[in-house]
């Protein structure tokens, strides 16, 4: 199992603040609120054929809060993946799995709502693809499921590379509020 070890209940990775664009959780927990890290918290898939032709599961959990004054905002969370040039991330793709909560959260600022994500994936170097066998996202007790491949994914993934791909979790809010905040307590590959 691969895990971003410094992310835990006691030391979560945090994003938030103004803006409605995608925010990828950073690797280093702490004073990241309102800033998009140049080096997001990517969890690399083990290379050297460790997952070539095998199924694996990516899972993540966390919660989010809304800033005051948001009128019925929508919160979204998704699993994204990155290709590499050597050991440097080069392109983001996805989301493999994503969901949005459209429930009115207005008037509940400062209240934490849970989210969880799980994706069962498989791939091989011969096809060069990673496919989604099953994915689910739960946001505040509402579950969304999906399967298949998102559009626009590359078809040349080499599982023998040092880092074939890496995964990251991204969130967004439909209303920009300084008090928007999301925490991630787990990001792991089984």
Secondary structure, 3 states (H helix, E strand, C coil): CEECCCCCCCCCEEEECCCCCCEECECCCCCCCCCCCCCECCEEEECCCCCCCEEEEEEEEEEEECCCCCCCCCEEEEEEEEEEECCEEEEEEEEEEEEEECCCCCCCCCCCEEEEEEEEEEEECCCCEEEEEEEEEEECCEEEEEEECCCCCCCCCCCCCCEEEEEEEEEEECCCCCCCEEEEEEEEEC
